[in-house]
Amino acid sequence: MKIKDRLSLYFTLVGSGMLLVVMVSLYISVYTIVHNDFYRHLYDRANVAAELYLKADEISPDSLAKVRTRYMRNLHGEVTRFYDDKNDAAFIRDDEQYWNYKVIERVRKQNYLEYTSKTAQIVGTYVKDNQGNFVILVSAVDETGRRQLASIREVMTIVFLIVTATLFLVSRWLAQGTLSPIKNLVRQMKLIKATNLHLRIDEGKGKDEISELASNFNRLLEHLENAFSLQRTYVANASHELRTPITTIIGEAELALQKQLNPEENRRILQLILEESERLRDTISGLMELAQVDMDFTIAHQSPVRIDELLWELQDHWAGKIRPGALELIIEHMPENEAMLTIPANYQLLFIALNNLIGNAFKFSHQRTVKCTFYADESTIQMQIIDSGIGIPAHDIDQIFNSFYRANNSRSFAGSGIGLYVTQKIIQLFNGTLDAQSQQGQGTCMTVKFLRQEQF
């Protein structure tokens, strides 16, 4: 059963149930009123009968005539009986003993009694008169009340069916309208394949659960796109980047074996083999790092990571690797709430990303001091890693985050061109951004920024 049908059914059942409870309560109230009203009619009949038979000798002829007029119109199935102290019928013959002695005695003890027997309602009253003490019992069937109650039941049944059908149609319309954004999401999701993971679901402008669903799905797509991109990059570039230095090494080694070379030529060939071997080593290291990051993308466990503590650890790391104070950490602003210093991330991956940026800064500035500024407030965490190295040419700065891309002025430095690509992917994984500003010959500033995600 579809959700809209299930919601319609639930809404209809709840609404119909409440309507049924209200109708049953109203019917019981009306039934009680009609029932009690007929008891009052029967009690009035008993009083009229008492005036007619017991007080006929005490009232004037005109009054007696009025009493007779009131009593002449019988109720449906009306039966009236008088019983004296010996429980014998008086004034009206009762050959078949219409009421048994137990009922008569109950009326005498309680002075008043009302009850229902089969379809008839019965009222009994005990009257003391100068002619004696009498039990008066009156019985009748409330045909008018029964017809009225039957009409009410019929009207209630029709109203209940009409309201139930209306509730179902209205609830189905409302459910369809409410779930239409989900239907739209499903339609957009069907368009996304492994070949177009760059597509995103329209999150709309709302702040409801559907917008949250779309936002989380887009975040998942971004992670998947990153993971697929890393895999494609690994497969597409591994063979090329490994084949080139190996081919060079094999060619130079074969040349050295084929000819008798002088020491200078041998030295040149060995130097070239060494350089290509180092390049091969760096490429393999980069590919292994890329593969590791690729694997961590799919299994990365996120937990709160304090960025300031991570930066202090990186400062200690580079102090031991280069010299104390090599990485100068500058705190520009700190929030009062320490919780604002944390982001949901994977500590190891984030360490790799920031360490790549700092390592590049040292490498391209010939190990000169690197500055790292830190700014954090209630909405933003920002780091800037600033070096005074060779800088990046303007025409290369838009491509430095591509895999295996190296700027022209960086080719004399060891590296494979994977580090910045991996770093950007990691930062994007944790909803951050990485930007580069540089001037050739004056240095580079890498800006990492994390914006707090709005909670729904």
C-alpha positions as CSV (number, residue, x, y, z in Angstrom):
1,M,0.0,0.0,0.0
2,K,1.3,3.4,-0.9
3,I,2.0,6.0,1.8
4,K,-0.7,8.4,0.5
5,D,-3.3,5.6,0.6
6,R,-2.1,4.5,4.1
7,L,-2.3,8.1,5.3
8,S,-5.7,8.6,3.8
9,L,-6.9,5.4,5.5
10,Y,-5.4,6.3,8.9
11,F,-6.9,9.9,8.7
12,T,-10.3,8.5,7.7
13,L,-10.3,5.9,10.4
14,V,-9.3,8.4,13.1
15,G,-11.9,11.0,11.8
16,S,-14.6,8.5,11.4
17,G,-13.9,7.0,14.8
18,M,-14.1,10.4,16.5
19,L,-17.3,11.1,14.5
20,L,-18.8,7.8,15.6
21,V,-18.0,8.4,19.2
22,V,-19.7,11.8,19.0
23,M,-22.8,10.4,17.3
24,V,-23.1,7.5,19.7
25,S,-22.8,9.9,22.6
26,L,-25.5,12.2,21.1
27,Y,-27.7,9.2,20.4
28,I,-27.4,7.9,24.0
29,S,-28.2,11.4,25.3
30,V,-31.3,11.7,23.1
31,Y,-32.4,8.2,23.9
32,T,-32.1,9.0,27.6
33,I,-34.0,12.2,27.3
34,V,-36.8,10.5,25.3
35,H,-36.9,7.6,27.7
36,N,-37.1,9.8,30.8
37,D,-39.6,12.1,29.1
38,F,-42.0,9.1,28.5
39,Y,-41.5,8.0,32.2
40,R,-42.8,11.5,33.1
41,H,-45.7,11.0,30.8
42,L,-46.5,7.7,32.5
43,Y,-46.2,9.3,35.9
44,D,-48.6,12.1,34.8
45,R,-51.1,9.3,33.6
46,A,-50.8,7.7,37.0
47,N,-51.6,11.0,38.8
48,V,-54.6,11.7,36.4
49,A,-55.9,8.2,37.1
50,A,-55.6,8.8,40.8
51,E,-57.7,12.0,40.5
52,L,-60.2,10.3,38.3
53,Y,-60.9,7.3,40.5
54,L,-59.8,8.3,44.0
55,K,-60.9,11.9,44.2
56,A,-64.0,11.9,42.1
57,D,-66.1,12.4,45.2
58,E,-64.0,15.4,46.3
59,I,-63.9,17.6,43.2
60,S,-66.6,19.5,41.3
61,P,-68.3,18.0,38.2
62,D,-66.5,20.6,35.9
63,S,-63.1,19.6,37.3
64,L,-63.9,16.0,37.0
65,A,-64.9,16.5,33.3
66,K,-61.5,18.1,32.7
67,V,-59.7,15.2,34.3
68,R,-61.8,12.8,32.2
69,T,-60.8,14.7,29.1
70,R,-57.1,14.6,30.0
71,Y,-57.4,10.8,30.6
72,M,-59.5,9.9,27.5
73,R,-56.6,9.9,25.0
74,N,-54.8,6.7,25.8
75,L,-51.1,6.1,25.0
76,H,-50.1,3.2,22.7
77,G,-50.7,-0.1,24.5
78,E,-51.5,1.7,27.8
79,V,-52.5,-0.5,30.8
80,T,-53.5,1.1,34.2
81,R,-54.2,-0.9,37.3
82,F,-55.0,-0.1,41.0
83,Y,-54.1,-2.5,43.8
84,D,-55.3,-2.2,47.4
85,D,-53.5,-3.2,50.6
86,K,-54.4,-6.8,49.9
87,N,-52.9,-6.6,46.4
88,D,-56.3,-7.1,44.8
89,A,-57.4,-5.1,41.8
90,A,-59.6,-2.0,42.5
91,F,-61.7,0.2,40.2
92,I,-60.4,-1.7,37.1
93,R,-60.8,-5.4,36.8
94,D,-57.6,-7.5,36.5
95,D,-58.7,-11.1,36.0
96,E,-55.3,-12.1,34.6
97,Q,-53.3,-10.3,37.4
98,Y,-51.4,-8.1,34.9
99,W,-48.6,-7.3,37.5
100,N,-47.4,-9.9,40.0
101,Y,-47.2,-9.4,43.7
102,K,-43.4,-8.8,43.8
103,V,-43.8,-5.7,41.6
104,I,-46.7,-4.4,43.6
105,E,-44.8,-4.9,46.9
106,R,-41.7,-3.1,45.4
107,V,-43.8,-0.1,44.6
108,R,-45.4,-0.1,48.1
109,K,-41.9,-0.2,49.7
110,Q,-40.2,2.3,47.4
111,N,-43.3,4.6,46.9
112,Y,-42.1,5.0,43.3
113,L,-40.8,2.6,40.6
114,E,-40.0,2.8,36.9
115,Y,-38.5,0.1,34.7
116,T,-38.7,-1.3,31.2
117,S,-40.2,-4.7,30.3
118,K,-39.6,-5.9,26.7
119,T,-40.8,-2.9,24.6
120,A,-43.1,-1.3,27.3
121,Q,-42.1,1.3,29.9
122,I,-43.7,1.0,33.4
123,V,-44.3,3.4,36.2
124,G,-45.6,2.6,39.6
125,T,-46.6,4.9,42.4
126,Y,-48.0,4.5,45.9
127,V,-51.0,6.7,46.8
128,K,-52.6,7.2,50.2
129,D,-56.2,8.3,50.1
130,N,-59.3,8.5,52.4
131,Q,-60.6,5.5,50.5
132,G,-57.5,3.5,51.3
133,N,-53.9,3.1,50.2
134,F,-53.4,2.1,46.6
135,V,-50.6,1.0,44.3
136,I,-51.1,2.5,40.8
137,L,-49.2,0.9,37.9
138,V,-49.2,2.3,34.4
139,S,-47.6,0.7,31.3
140,A,-47.4,1.9,27.7
141,V,-45.2,1.7,24.6
142,D,-43.5,4.9,23.4
143,E,-44.2,4.5,19.7
144,T,-43.6,8.2,19.0
145,G,-40.2,8.1,20.7
146,R,-39.3,4.9,18.9
147,R,-40.1,6.5,15.5
148,Q,-38.1,9.6,16.4
149,L,-35.1,7.5,17.5
150,A,-35.3,5.4,14.4
151,S,-35.3,8.6,12.3
152,I,-32.3,9.9,14.2
153,R,-30.4,6.6,13.6
154,E,-31.2,6.8,9.9
155,V,-30.0,10.4,9.6
156,M,-26.9,9.6,11.7
157,T,-26.1,6.6,9.5
158,I,-26.4,8.7,6.3
159,V,-24.4,11.5,7.7
160,F,-21.7,9.1,9.0
161,L,-21.3,7.5,5.5
162,I,-21.2,10.9,3.7
163,V,-18.7,12.3,6.2
164,T,-16.5,9.2,6.0
165,A,-16.5,9.3,2.2
166,T,-15.7,13.0,2.3
167,L,-12.9,12.5,4.9
168,F,-11.3,9.8,2.7
169,L,-11.4,12.0,-0.4
170,V,-10.2,15.1,1.4
171,S,-7.4,13.2,3.2
172,R,-6.3,11.5,-0.1
173,W,-6.2,15.0,-1.7
174,L,-4.2,16.4,1.2
175,A,-1.9,13.4,1.4
176,Q,-1.2,13.6,-2.4
177,G,-0.4,17.3,-2.0
178,T,1.7,16.8,1.0
179,L,3.7,13.9,-0.6
180,S,4.1,15.6,-4.0
181,P,7.5,17.0,-3.0
182,I,8.6,13.4,-2.2
183,K,7.3,12.2,-5.6
184,N,9.3,15.0,-7.2
185,L,12.4,13.9,-5.2
186,V,11.9,10.3,-6.4
187,R,11.5,11.6,-10.0
188,Q,14.8,13.5,-9.7
189,M,16.6,10.6,-8.0
190,K,15.7,8.3,-10.9
191,L,17.7,10.6,-13.2
192,I,20.9,10.1,-11.2
193,K,23.2,7.3,-12.5
194,A,26.8,6.3,-11.9
195,T,27.7,8.4,-14.9
196,N,26.1,11.7,-13.8
197,L,26.7,11.9,-10.0
198,H,27.3,15.6,-10.5
199,L,23.5,16.1,-10.6
200,R,21.8,17.3,-7.4
201,I,18.3,17.2,-6.0
202,D,16.4,20.5,-5.7
203,E,16.3,21.3,-2.0
204,G,13.8,24.0,-2.3
205,K,13.5,26.9,0.1
206,G,11.7,25.2,2.9
207,K,12.9,24.1,6.3
208,D,10.9,20.9,6.6
209,E,11.8,17.3,6.7
210,I,11.6,16.9,2.9
211,S,14.2,19.7,2.5
212,E,16.4,18.0,5.1
213,L,16.0,14.7,3.2
214,A,17.0,16.4,-0.1
215,S,20.0,18.1,1.6
216,N,21.2,14.8,3.2
217,F,20.8,13.0,-0.1
218,N,22.8,15.7,-1.9
219,R,25.5,15.4,0.7
220,L,25.6,11.6,0.1
221,L,25.8,12.2,-3.7
222,E,28.7,14.6,-3.1
223,H,30.5,11.9,-1.1
224,L,29.8,9.3,-3.7
225,E,31.0,11.7,-6.5
226,N,34.2,12.3,-4.6
227,A,34.7,8.6,-4.1
228,F,34.0,7.7,-7.7
229,S,36.2,10.6,-8.9
230,L,39.1,9.3,-6.8
231,Q,38.6,5.8,-8.2
232,R,38.4,7.0,-11.8
233,T,41.5,9.2,-11.2
234,Y,43.4,6.3,-9.7
235,V,42.6,4.0,-12.6
236,A,43.1,6.6,-15.3
237,N,46.4,8.0,-14.1
238,A,48.1,5.1,-12.3
239,S,49.2,3.2,-15.5
240,H,50.4,6.4,-17.2
241,E,52.3,7.8,-14.2
242,L,53.9,4.5,-13.4
243,R,54.8,3.6,-17.0
244,T,56.7,6.8,-17.9
245,P,59.5,6.6,-15.3
246,I,59.8,2.8,-15.6
247,T,60.1,3.2,-19.4
248,T,62.8,5.8,-18.9
249,I,64.7,3.7,-16.4
250,I,64.6,0.6,-18.6
251,G,65.7,2.6,-21.7
252,E,68.6,4.2,-19.9
253,A,69.7,0.8,-18.4
254,E,69.5,-0.9,-21.8
255,L,71.6,1.9,-23.3
256,A,74.2,1.5,-20.5
257,L,74.4,-2.2,-21.1
258,Q,74.7,-1.9,-24.9
259,K,77.6,0.5,-25.0
260,Q,80.8,1.0,-23.2
261,L,80.3,4.4,-21.6
262,N,82.8,6.8,-20.0
263,P,82.4,7.6,-16.3
264,E,80.8,10.9,-17.1
265,E,78.1,9.3,-19.3
266,N,77.6,6.5,-16.6
267,R,77.2,9.2,-14.0
268,R,74.6,11.0,-16.1
269,I,72.6,7.8,-16.7
270,L,72.8,6.8,-13.0
271,Q,71.6,10.3,-12.1
272,L,68.7,10.1,-14.5
273,I,67.8,6.6,-13.2
274,L,67.9,8.0,-9.6
275,E,65.7,10.9,-10.5
276,E,63.2,8.7,-12.3
277,S,63.3,6.3,-9.4
278,E,62.5,9.0,-7.0
279,R,59.8,10.2,-9.2
280,L,58.5,6.7,-9.4
281,R,58.7,6.5,-5.6
282,D,56.8,9.7,-5.2
283,T,54.2,8.6,-7.7
284,I,53.7,5.3,-5.9
285,S,53.4,7.1,-2.6
286,G,50.9,9.5,-4.0
287,L,48.9,6.6,-5.6
288,M,48.9,4.7,-2.3
289,E,47.7,7.8,-0.5
290,L,45.0,8.3,-3.1
291,A,44.0,4.7,-2.7
292,Q,43.9,5.0,1.1
293,V,41.8,8.2,1.0
294,D,39.5,6.5,-1.5
295,M,39.0,3.6,0.9
296,D,38.5,6.0,3.9
297,F,35.9,7.9,1.9
298,T,33.6,4.9,2.0
299,I,34.3,3.9,5.6
300,A,35.2,7.3,7.2
301,H,33.8,7.5,10.7
302,Q,33.0,11.1,11.7
303,S,33.2,12.4,15.2
304,P,33.7,15.9,16.7
305,V,37.2,17.2,15.8
306,R,38.7,20.3,17.5
307,I,40.5,22.2,14.8
308,D,42.6,24.2,17.2
309,E,44.0,21.0,18.8
310,L,44.7,19.6,15.4
311,L,46.7,22.7,14.5
312,W,48.8,22.5,17.7
313,E,49.5,18.8,16.9
314,L,50.6,19.8,13.4
315,Q,52.9,22.5,14.8
316,D,54.6,19.9,17.1
317,H,54.9,17.5,14.1
318,W,56.7,20.1,11.9
319,A,58.8,21.3,14.9
320,G,60.3,17.9,15.2
321,K,60.6,17.4,11.4
322,I,62.2,20.8,10.5
323,R,62.8,22.9,13.6
324,P,60.9,24.5,16.5
325,G,58.8,27.5,15.3
326,A,59.0,26.4,11.7
327,L,55.2,26.5,11.6
328,E,54.0,29.8,13.2
329,L,50.5,29.5,14.5
330,I,48.6,32.8,14.8
331,I,45.3,32.9,16.6
332,E,43.2,35.8,15.3
333,H,39.9,35.1,17.0
334,M,38.5,32.4,19.3
335,P,34.8,32.0,20.2
336,E,33.6,32.0,23.9
337,N,31.9,28.6,23.5
338,E,34.6,25.9,22.9
339,A,32.0,23.8,21.1
340,M,32.3,26.2,18.2
341,L,35.8,25.0,17.6
342,T,34.7,21.5,16.6
343,I,33.4,20.2,13.3
344,P,32.1,16.7,12.4
345,A,35.0,15.0,10.5
346,N,37.4,12.1,10.4
347,Y,40.5,13.1,12.4
348,Q,43.0,11.1,10.3
349,L,41.7,12.3,6.9
350,L,41.7,16.0,8.1
351,F,45.2,15.6,9.4
352,I,46.3,14.3,6.0
353,A,44.7,17.3,4.2
354,L,46.1,20.0,6.4
355,N,49.5,18.3,6.5
356,N,49.6,18.2,2.7
357,L,49.0,22.0,2.6
358,I,51.7,22.7,5.2
359,G,54.1,20.3,3.6
360,N,53.7,22.0,0.2
361,A,54.3,25.4,1.9
362,F,57.6,24.2,3.3
363,K,58.7,22.5,0.1
364,F,58.0,25.4,-2.2
365,S,59.5,28.0,0.2
366,H,62.8,26.0,0.7
367,Q,61.9,25.2,4.4
368,R,61.4,28.8,5.4
369,T,58.9,29.7,8.2
370,V,55.3,29.0,7.3
371,K,52.4,31.0,8.9
372,C,49.1,29.5,9.8
373,T,46.3,31.9,10.9
374,F,43.3,30.6,12.7
375,Y,39.9,32.4,13.0
376,A,36.7,30.9,14.6
377,D,33.4,32.3,15.6
378,E,29.8,31.0,15.9
379,S,29.4,30.4,12.2
380,T,32.8,30.0,10.6
381,I,36.2,28.2,11.1
382,Q,38.9,29.5,8.8
383,M,42.6,28.7,8.4
384,Q,45.1,30.4,6.1
385,I,48.4,28.7,5.4
386,I,50.9,31.3,4.1
387,D,54.3,30.7,2.7
388,S,57.0,33.0,1.1
389,G,57.9,30.5,-1.7
390,I,57.9,30.4,-5.5
391,G,54.2,31.1,-5.8
392,I,51.9,29.8,-8.5
393,P,51.7,31.3,-12.1
394,A,48.3,33.0,-12.8
395,H,47.5,30.6,-15.7
396,D,48.1,27.5,-13.5
397,I,46.2,28.5,-10.3
398,D,42.9,27.2,-11.7
399,Q,44.3,23.8,-12.4
400,I,46.4,23.0,-9.4
401,F,43.6,21.0,-7.8
402,N,43.4,18.6,-10.8
403,S,45.0,15.2,-10.2
404,F,48.7,14.8,-11.3
405,Y,48.8,18.4,-12.5
406,R,52.0,20.3,-11.7
407,A,52.7,24.0,-12.4
408,N,55.6,24.8,-14.7
409,N,57.7,26.3,-12.0
410,S,57.2,23.4,-9.6
411,R,58.6,20.6,-11.8
412,S,62.0,20.9,-10.3
413,F,60.6,20.0,-6.9
414,A,59.8,16.4,-5.9
415,G,56.2,15.4,-6.1
416,S,53.5,13.7,-8.1
417,G,50.7,16.3,-8.3
418,I,48.3,14.3,-6.3
419,G,48.5,16.1,-2.9
420,L,46.3,19.1,-3.6
421,Y,43.7,17.0,-5.4
422,V,43.4,14.6,-2.4
423,T,43.4,17.6,0.0
424,Q,40.5,19.3,-1.8
425,K,38.5,16.1,-1.9
426,I,39.0,15.5,1.9
427,I,38.0,19.1,2.8
428,Q,34.9,18.9,0.5
429,L,34.0,15.6,2.2
430,F,33.5,17.5,5.5
431,N,31.6,20.4,3.8
432,G,34.6,22.7,3.7
433,T,36.1,24.8,0.9
434,L,39.7,25.2,-0.2
435,D,40.9,28.3,-2.1
436,A,44.3,29.4,-3.4
437,Q,45.6,33.0,-3.7
438,S,49.2,33.4,-5.0
439,Q,51.6,35.7,-6.7
440,Q,54.5,34.2,-8.6
441,G,57.8,34.7,-6.8
442,Q,56.1,36.1,-3.6
443,G,54.4,33.1,-2.1
444,T,51.0,31.4,-1.7
445,C,48.0,31.6,0.7
446,M,45.8,28.5,1.0
447,T,42.5,29.2,2.7
448,V,40.5,26.4,4.3
449,K,37.0,27.4,5.5
450,F,34.2,25.4,7.3
451,L,30.8,26.8,7.6
452,R,28.4,25.4,10.2
453,Q,25.6,23.5,8.7
454,E,22.1,24.8,9.7
455,Q,20.2,22.4,11.8
456,F,16.6,21.5,10.8
